């Protein structure tokens, strides 16, 4: 392996030498590079690192230029890393990639300033400090469901599973909701000239309401433990566990399971698991219907997150669609709005985060 000298210091397996950082040579920007024999691996001026960070997993992808497809998509468990910077560096190292000029990350937390603190994970960081550390020319951090919303117009029909009737009205608002580690909510509003404006909000934390006496008992049980009962307290992975425990408590049984995976696996045989899934689908229908009314989402309601794709059969036969439409005088209005579960192989939020670099 060759050695390079910079400011009188010799480096082996060099990355990010300060003497060349930021220089442009022959149309390539040398922020980070690797020495391989006598060859220098150079960074294209328009290369991009794209991230989609949830409470459980961080997904990264590489884009060689704005028109190129996303490649080298990798999922990294957040729990394996002390910080988002460590996860980014591991991804770059895993694929032998230098630091790009541009980076965009969608992350599961509200973005209200320079300091980012994840809602359902311990990662915390300064946007400006991370930008300076990697010498990004442009670094954008947005909410993960804002990123997913930006991708909605580009999701193929083959990646959407429709639940119930309805057809979209072109150019109308689109709603987005999705349960995973937490509950994400967003949407797209028409902005004129074929443009869309994404919504950055925290609708997953709206107050949950009951539609039946049984649901009122569930909410009362949860209120005793949490105080405020938000939609996320039931419509998420931890929420599924909450529903299961509430079912057991209401019938004076001791819960034996403690993860959403085990509850989903036992939903055909265990009565509390089965009821938890039924409640989940019903609550999801109610909250999604409220969102559709709020946004006037005649362009459709998209359901993202990691849980709904695993419940397609249950959603089809559950109270989901009935509860979605059960809004009194506006039943006929909602009956025409389609509801789709996003079933893409890779997270479309990566596409949306890439689009954020162009907004």
Secondary structure by P-SEA (a helix, b strand, c coil): cbbbbccccccccccccccccccccccccccbbbbcccccccccccccccccccccbbbbbbbccccccccbbbbbcccccccaaaaaaaaaaaaccccccbbbbbccccccccbbbbccccbbbbaaaaaaaacccbbbbccaaaaaaaaccccccccccccbbbbbccccbbbbbbbccbbbbcccccccccbbbbbbccccccbbbbccaaaaaaaaaaaaccccccccccccaaaaaaaaaaaaaaaccccccccaaaaaaaccccaaaaaaaaaaaaaaaaaaaaaaaaaccccbbbbbcccccccaaaaaacaaaaaaacccccccccccbbbbbbbccccaaaaaaaaaaac
